[in-house]
Amino acid sequence: MLGDEADCPHCGKSTRLFDPNAEEAPAPRTGLRFKEADSGTPGGGGSGQAAVIADQIIENVEKVVVGKRRQIELTLVALFADGHALLEDVPGVAKTMLARALAQSVGGRFKRVQCTPDLLPNDITGASIFNPKTTEFEFRAGPLFANIVLADEINRATPRAQSALLEAMAERQVSVDGTIHQLERPFFLIATQNPVDHEGTFPLPEAQLDRFTIRLSLGYPSAAEESAMIERLQLGHPIETLSPVVNAADVVRCQEAVRQVQVHERVRNYIVQLIRATREHEAIILGGSPRSTLALTRAAQAQAAIAGNSHVMPDDVKLVAPAVLPHRLIVKPESRLRKITSENIVTEVLRSVKVPLMPDHLG
């Protein structure tokens, strides 16, 4: 009936029914959150609610980062996939600002680690400090104990300091002095690095690169976007007034909803064929690992959930593969001399592997 509210069967968004001939339609509701009944329903309303949450976060981050919607979306893919993101680009293109804006949009605890050659593992994980009053050692948590952690210029930290992140990234826990400390959910690490200036840096080893769900570059803005950026920053930086639009619990529910997105057998086989094609490519020394297979699957699930879909389609896989796979491949030296990059190889693999036809009811 007119004036009543109805829930959309696809995204779960509530809309008040109104007369199209009326002079003014009522304003839409804002601040939507997950319904407890939907968050755990396989293929149900969870993916639609994840899409609503994603739209809220993207719109909020775009108040600070201009013209980078796809990069923001890919960062959310990593967050919703319960993974981590590596932002690799030249200085001054808003890598750090993207991480800060995302953290403020989510509303969870945010910590920043400025990586330098003298950084120690305990500076990241925390340490046991002797308390003379109690004559006991007390654990003082480091910056890893937060919901969103920014490791700025990660390749300027020594391998010893970089290794302090591995356990946290893989197992969501930190071991200090023989004691295991669990990290709270969500735990999302965003690392940045400058690929141009290599003086005084320590390149990330392949085993650590493999733990990042996605790697992406922001790139330079267009002329119009750069002009808009100047206008926005004239009176002050928008990051200073950015407010949370969701909370940490909403993100955890999104991560749970992503796991419920269905992956058809044909899509699973398609993902496996893509990974195996990287291993068999003549220009590759080391192809995608089994972790690559799992990361690509989970990222495709997150991409489908952000789009409001309850099933993964081959197009979802093709959308995220260029951000998930290239940093996991090692190209032969002679191929690099011929200007062949891992990005080129992933593009070639996506073109060569046959895309499966999906059943009509998933179409």
C-alpha positions in Angstrom: 0.0 0.0 0.0 1.1 3.6 -0.5 2.9 4.9 2.5 4.1 1.5 3.6 7.8 0.3 3.5 8.9 -2.6 1.4 12.2 -4.5 1.4 14.0 -5.0 -1.9 14.4 -8.9 -2.5 17.9 -8.3 -4.0 19.7 -5.8 -1.7 17.4 -5.8 1.3 17.1 -2.0 1.2 13.9 -0.6 2.7 11.9 1.9 0.5 8.7 3.7 1.3 6.1 3.4 -1.5 4.9 6.7 -2.8 2.6 8.0 -5.4 4.6 8.8 -8.6 2.2 11.7 -9.3 2.9 13.3 -6.0 4.9 16.6 -6.1 7.7 15.3 -3.9 8.9 11.8 -3.0 10.0 11.1 0.6 13.7 11.1 1.3 15.3 7.7 1.4 16.5 6.2 4.7 20.2 6.2 5.6 22.5 4.4 7.9 21.3 0.9 7.0 22.8 -2.0 8.9 22.7 -5.8 8.7 19.7 -7.7 9.7 20.6 -10.5 12.1 18.4 -13.0 10.2 20.1 -12.2 6.9 23.7 -12.2 7.8 24.1 -16.0 8.0 21.7 -17.0 5.2 23.6 -18.8 2.4 23.0 -16.9 -0.8 20.4 -14.9 0.9 20.2 -11.2 2.0 23.8 -11.1 3.3 25.3 -10.3 0.0 22.7 -7.5 -0.6 23.4 -6.0 2.7 27.2 -6.2 2.0 26.6 -4.2 -1.1 24.7 -1.5 0.9 27.6 -1.3 3.4 30.2 -1.1 0.6 28.3 1.7 -1.1 28.2 3.7 2.1 32.0 3.2 2.7 32.9 4.0 -0.9 30.8 7.2 -1.0 32.4 8.3 2.3 36.0 7.6 1.1 35.4 9.4 -2.2 34.9 12.6 -0.2 38.7 12.5 0.4 40.1 10.4 -2.5 39.0 11.9 -5.8 38.3 9.8 -8.9 39.6 6.4 -7.6 36.4 4.5 -7.2 37.7 1.2 -8.6 40.8 1.3 -6.4 38.6 2.0 -3.4 36.4 -0.9 -4.4 39.4 -3.2 -4.7 40.6 -2.2 -1.3 37.1 -3.1 0.1 37.4 -6.4 -1.7 40.5 -7.2 0.3 38.8 -6.0 3.5 35.6 -8.0 2.9 37.7 -11.1 1.8 39.4 -10.9 5.3 42.7 -10.3 3.5 45.2 -7.5 3.2 46.2 -4.9 0.6 49.5 -3.6 -0.8 49.3 -0.1 -2.3 52.3 0.3 -4.6 52.8 3.7 -6.3 54.9 6.8 -6.5 54.8 9.3 -3.7 51.9 11.8 -3.3 49.0 9.9 -5.0 47.0 9.4 -1.8 48.0 5.9 -0.7 48.2 6.8 2.9 45.1 9.0 2.6 43.1 6.1 1.2 44.1 4.0 4.2 43.2 6.8 6.7 39.9 7.5 5.0 38.9 3.9 5.0 39.8 3.5 8.7 37.7 6.6 9.6 34.8 5.4 7.5 34.7 2.0 9.3 35.1 3.5 12.7 37.3 0.8 14.1 40.6 1.3 15.8 43.4 2.6 13.5 47.1 2.4 14.0 49.9 3.6 11.8 53.5 2.2 11.6 56.0 4.4 9.8 58.6 1.8 8.6 62.2 2.8 8.9 65.5 0.7 8.9 65.8 1.0 12.7 62.3 -0.4 13.3 62.4 -3.5 15.6 59.8 -6.3 15.7 58.8 -5.4 19.2 58.0 -1.9 17.9 55.2 -3.5 15.8 54.0 -6.4 18.0 54.5 -5.1 21.4 56.7 -6.2 24.3 56.7 -7.5 27.9 57.7 -4.6 30.2 58.8 -5.2 33.8 56.5 -3.5 36.3 58.5 -2.7 39.5 55.3 -2.2 41.5 54.0 -5.7 40.9 57.4 -7.2 40.2 55.9 -8.9 37.1 56.2 -8.5 33.4 53.2 -7.0 31.7 52.5 -7.1 28.0 52.2 -3.7 26.3 50.4 -4.2 23.0 52.0 -2.7 19.8 50.2 -1.0 16.9 49.3 -4.4 15.4 46.5 -4.6 17.9 44.0 -2.5 15.9 41.3 -3.1 13.4 43.0 -1.4 10.5 46.8 -1.1 10.5 48.8 1.0 8.0 52.4 -0.1 7.4 53.7 3.0 5.6 56.6 2.4 3.3 56.9 -1.2 4.3 59.9 -1.9 2.1 62.0 0.6 4.2 61.8 -1.8 7.2 64.4 -4.5 7.6 63.5 -8.2 6.9 63.5 -8.8 10.6 60.9 -6.1 11.2 58.9 -7.2 8.1 58.7 -10.8 9.4 56.9 -9.5 12.5 53.9 -9.0 10.3 53.7 -12.6 8.9 52.0 -14.3 11.8 49.5 -11.5 12.2 48.6 -11.5 8.5 48.2 -15.3 8.2 46.9 -16.4 11.6 45.5 -13.2 13.2 47.7 -13.6 16.3 51.0 -12.4 17.7 53.5 -14.5 19.6 55.6 -12.5 22.2 57.8 -14.2 24.8 56.2 -17.6 24.2 52.7 -16.2 24.7 50.1 -16.1 21.9 47.9 -12.9 21.8 44.8 -13.0 19.6 44.0 -10.0 17.4 40.5 -8.7 17.3 38.3 -8.9 14.3 38.4 -7.3 11.8 42.1 -7.2 11.3 43.1 -5.5 8.0 46.7 -4.6 7.1 47.3 -1.9 4.4 50.9 -1.6 3.4 52.3 1.0 1.1 55.6 1.1 -0.8 57.3 3.3 -3.5 58.4 1.2 -6.5 60.6 3.9 -7.9 63.2 4.8 -5.2 65.0 1.6 -4.1 67.9 3.2 -2.2 67.8 2.1 1.4 64.9 -0.3 0.9 64.4 -4.1 1.5 62.2 -5.7 -1.2 59.4 -7.9 0.2 60.2 -11.6 -0.3 57.8 -13.7 -2.4 56.4 -15.5 0.7 55.3 -12.2 2.2 54.0 -10.8 -1.1 51.9 -13.9 -1.3 50.1 -13.0 1.9 48.6 -9.8 0.4 45.2 -10.5 -1.1 45.6 -7.7 -3.6 48.2 -5.3 -4.9 47.1 -2.1 -6.7 48.3 1.3 -7.8 46.3 4.5 -7.6 47.9 6.3 -10.5 47.8 10.0 -11.3 44.4 11.8 -11.3 43.0 13.3 -14.5 43.1 17.1 -15.0 39.5 17.5 -13.9 40.0 15.3 -10.8 43.2 17.3 -9.9 41.3 20.6 -10.2 38.5 19.2 -8.0 41.1 18.1 -5.5 42.5 21.7 -5.3 39.0 23.1 -4.7 38.2 20.6 -1.9 41.5 21.3 0.0 41.3 25.1 -0.3 39.8 25.6 3.2 40.9 22.4 4.9 41.4 18.7 4.4 38.2 16.7 4.2 39.8 13.9 6.2 39.6 16.1 9.3 35.8 16.1 9.2 35.2 12.5 7.9 32.8 10.6 10.1 32.2 6.8 10.4 29.4 5.4 8.3 29.6 1.8 9.6 31.3 0.1 12.6 33.7 -2.8 13.0 30.8 -5.3 13.7 29.3 -4.4 10.3 32.6 -5.2 8.6 32.8 -8.6 10.3 29.2 -9.4 9.2 30.3 -8.4 5.6 33.2 -10.9 5.9 30.8 -13.6 7.0 28.4 -12.8 4.2 31.2 -13.1 1.7 31.9 -16.6 2.8 28.3 -17.4 2.1 28.4 -16.3 -1.6 28.1 -19.5 -3.6 30.9 -20.6 -6.0 29.6 -22.9 -8.7 31.6 -25.9 -9.7 32.3 -24.4 -13.1 33.7 -21.3 -11.5 35.9 -23.3 -9.2 37.3 -25.2 -12.2 37.8 -21.9 -14.1 39.8 -20.5 -11.2 41.9 -23.7 -10.9 42.6 -23.6 -14.7 43.7 -19.9 -14.4 46.2 -20.7 -11.6 47.5 -23.8 -13.4 48.0 -21.7 -16.6 50.3 -19.4 -14.7 52.4 -22.3 -13.5 52.7 -23.7 -17.0 53.5 -20.4 -18.8 56.9 -20.4 -20.5 57.9 -17.0 -19.2 57.3 -17.8 -15.6 59.7 -19.4 -13.0 57.1 -19.6 -10.2 53.4 -19.6 -10.9 50.5 -19.1 -8.6 50.5 -21.0 -5.3 47.5 -22.8 -3.7 47.2 -19.7 -1.6 46.7 -17.8 -4.9 43.8 -20.1 -5.7 42.1 -19.4 -2.4 42.8 -15.7 -2.5 41.3 -15.4 -6.0 38.2 -17.4 -4.9 37.7 -15.3 -1.8 38.3 -12.0 -3.7 35.8 -13.1 -6.4 33.3 -13.8 -3.6 33.9 -10.4 -2.2 33.5 -8.7 -5.6 30.2 -10.5 -6.1 29.0 -9.5 -2.6 29.8 -5.9 -3.2 27.8 -6.0 -6.4 24.9 -7.5 -4.5 25.1 -11.0 -6.1 24.6 -14.3 -4.2 26.7 -16.3 -6.7 30.2 -15.8 -8.2 30.3 -15.4 -11.9 33.3 -15.7 -14.2 33.3 -11.9 -14.7 33.9 -11.4 -11.0 37.0 -13.6 -11.3 38.2 -11.6 -14.3 37.6 -8.3 -12.5 39.8 -9.2 -9.5 42.5 -11.4 -11.1 44.7 -8.4 -12.3 44.9 -7.3 -8.7 45.2 -10.7 -7.1 47.7 -12.6 -9.3 50.6 -10.5 -10.7 52.5 -9.9 -7.5 52.5 -13.7 -6.8 54.3 -14.6 -10.1 58.0 -14.6 -10.7 59.0 -13.8 -14.3 62.2 -15.3 -15.9 65.1 -12.8 -16.2 65.2 -13.3 -20.0 61.5 -12.5 -20.2 61.9 -9.4 -18.1 64.6 -8.3 -20.6 62.0 -8.6 -23.3 59.7 -6.3 -21.3 57.3 -9.1 -20.3 55.7 -8.4 -17.0 53.6 -10.5 -14.7 50.7 -8.1 -15.5 51.1 -9.0 -19.2 51.1 -12.7 -18.4 47.9 -12.5 -16.3 46.2 -10.6 -19.1 47.3 -13.3 -21.6 46.1 -16.1 -19.3 42.7 -14.5 -18.9 42.4 -14.3 -22.6 43.6 -17.9 -23.3 41.6 -19.8 -20.6 38.1 -20.6 -21.8 35.4 -18.9 -19.8 32.7 -21.4 -18.7 29.0 -21.1 -19.6 26.9 -20.7 -16.5 23.5 -22.3 -15.9 20.6 -20.1 -16.9 19.3 -19.7 -13.3 22.6 -18.1 -12.4 22.9 -16.0 -15.6 
